[in-house]
Amino acid sequence: MSGARPVVRRGLADGPPPAPPRPLPGAEPVTERAFEVDGIDWVASPGGRGTTGTGAYGLGLVEAIHFRRPALGERPEREALLPVGRFAGLYPEELRALLAGSREVVKPPR
């Protein structure tokens, strides 16, 4: 019996792993954003970057956003995670929502 030979396709897992995730080149990073919630001044600033996800194809870049009240000093009180590159484009309403969903920064024991 002379039929067509089956087509063998290479799956994604058969090739080399992709390059690690990296931020896209472009705009200058924004270091701080000031906003107000219920008459209280807040400052949001990036506090560090990392990756999340599993496997070579599931990694995504995230950025820790720290929130502090200038009247209380420089130490951040709250923290939230955001995809890298989103911070600079957030509207004030989005900053307020991010603060509302943030977690308290764990303070080291003295």
C-alpha positions as CSV (number, residue, x, y, z in Angstrom):
1,M,0.0,0.0,0.0
2,S,1.6,3.2,-1.1
3,G,-0.1,6.1,0.7
4,A,1.1,9.6,1.6
5,R,3.7,9.7,4.3
6,P,2.6,11.3,7.6
7,V,3.7,14.8,8.1
8,V,5.8,15.2,11.2
9,R,5.5,18.6,12.9
10,R,7.8,19.9,15.5
11,G,6.1,21.1,18.7
12,L,7.2,24.2,20.5
13,A,8.7,22.1,23.3
14,D,11.1,20.5,20.7
15,G,12.9,23.8,20.0
16,P,15.3,25.8,22.1
17,P,13.8,27.8,25.0
18,P,12.8,31.4,24.3
19,A,14.9,34.3,25.4
20,P,14.1,35.4,29.0
21,P,11.5,38.2,29.3
22,R,12.8,41.7,29.3
23,P,11.3,45.2,29.3
24,L,10.8,46.8,25.9
25,P,13.1,49.7,25.1
26,G,11.5,53.1,25.0
27,A,10.3,55.7,27.4
28,E,12.2,56.9,30.5
29,P,11.1,55.2,33.7
30,V,8.8,57.1,36.0
31,T,10.2,57.2,39.5
32,E,7.3,58.6,41.5
33,R,3.7,59.5,41.2
34,A,1.9,61.7,43.8
35,F,-1.9,61.4,44.3
36,E,-4.5,62.0,47.0
37,V,-7.1,59.7,48.7
38,D,-9.7,61.1,51.0
39,G,-7.5,64.2,51.7
40,I,-4.4,62.2,52.4
41,D,-1.3,62.6,50.2
42,W,0.3,59.4,48.9
43,V,3.4,58.8,46.7
44,A,3.7,55.6,44.6
45,S,7.1,54.5,43.3
46,P,8.5,51.3,41.7
47,G,10.2,49.2,44.3
48,G,11.7,46.3,42.4
49,R,11.1,43.9,39.5
50,G,10.8,40.2,39.1
51,T,9.2,37.4,37.1
52,T,6.1,35.4,37.7
53,G,4.7,32.3,36.1
54,T,6.0,28.8,35.4
55,G,8.0,27.3,32.6
56,A,10.0,28.9,29.9
57,Y,6.9,30.2,28.1
58,G,4.8,31.3,31.0
59,L,7.1,34.0,32.6
60,G,5.9,37.6,32.9
61,L,7.6,40.6,34.2
62,V,6.1,42.3,37.3
63,E,7.0,45.4,39.3
64,A,6.4,46.0,43.0
65,I,4.8,49.4,43.5
66,H,5.4,50.9,46.9
67,F,3.0,53.4,48.5
68,R,4.1,55.9,51.2
69,R,2.6,58.9,52.9
70,P,5.1,61.8,52.6
71,A,4.0,63.2,56.0
72,L,5.3,59.9,57.6
73,G,8.7,59.7,55.9
74,E,10.3,57.7,53.2
75,R,9.4,54.1,54.4
76,P,6.8,52.4,52.2
77,E,3.6,51.3,54.0
78,R,1.9,49.3,51.3
79,E,2.8,47.4,48.2
80,A,1.1,46.0,45.1
81,L,2.3,44.1,42.0
82,L,1.8,45.5,38.5
83,P,2.9,44.3,35.0
84,V,6.2,46.0,34.1
85,G,5.6,49.1,31.9
86,R,2.1,49.9,33.3
87,F,3.0,52.3,36.1
88,A,3.8,55.4,34.1
89,G,0.4,55.2,32.2
90,L,-1.9,54.8,35.2
91,Y,-4.6,57.4,35.7
92,P,-5.0,58.8,39.3
93,E,-8.2,56.7,39.7
94,E,-6.2,53.6,38.8
95,L,-3.5,54.5,41.4
96,R,-6.2,54.9,44.0
97,A,-7.6,51.4,43.1
98,L,-4.1,49.9,43.2
99,L,-3.6,51.4,46.6
100,A,-7.0,50.0,47.8
101,G,-6.0,46.5,46.7
102,S,-2.4,46.7,48.1
103,R,-1.0,44.8,51.0
104,E,0.8,46.2,54.0
105,V,4.6,46.0,53.8
106,V,5.9,43.6,56.3
107,K,8.1,45.4,58.8
108,P,11.2,43.5,60.0
109,P,11.3,42.8,63.7
110,R,13.5,45.1,65.8
